């Protein structure tokens, strides 16, 4: 279990977003059962020397950076894509004729938890993290994003549509957040006089 300030982060994600799952060890982190005294439910992990670690010593997986700010506690990303398709009905035939296909924007949902990192006061509100998320949202233009999965899809810029900040009962030092965004890209437009 991953415990942060006496909270179980897996339980917090489940309570905040309904996400249930097992703890995942990245490919470059292998379970080390030899140094675990027979405890196979919660193995310690052998971490490579170049592996970045969180404040609590856990290896990072799918870090996400927006405008130079790392989102706290490795958020969970959901990405969906679609196509723009012009459909034309043809009299007397079943189905439609499809033409002018192009890719639509990717829809990106980022779910995460802001957690107070001050071990002396774990119930204090994580106001610095929430302020940074608010600042990203209030940008009046698209923002840069760095994330391994998004990079594979060619996404380096997103337009943030909305954010949600909801309470988490019994956890005053935790602020769940959801960011909904669309993929974006820079276009070079050329104006021509007519």
URPE-V453868 format. One record per helix or strand of 3 or more residues. SS is the DSSP state (a for helix, b for strand). FROM is the first residue (numbers start at 1). LEN is the number of residues. Records with the same first field share a line. If there is no record, write none. Layout:
# URPE-V453868
SS=FROM-LEN + FROM-LEN
This chain:
# URPE-V453868
a=9-9 + 127-11 + 148-5
b=29-4 + 44-4 + 76-5 + 83-7 + 96-8 + 107-9 + 143-4 + 157-10 + 174-11
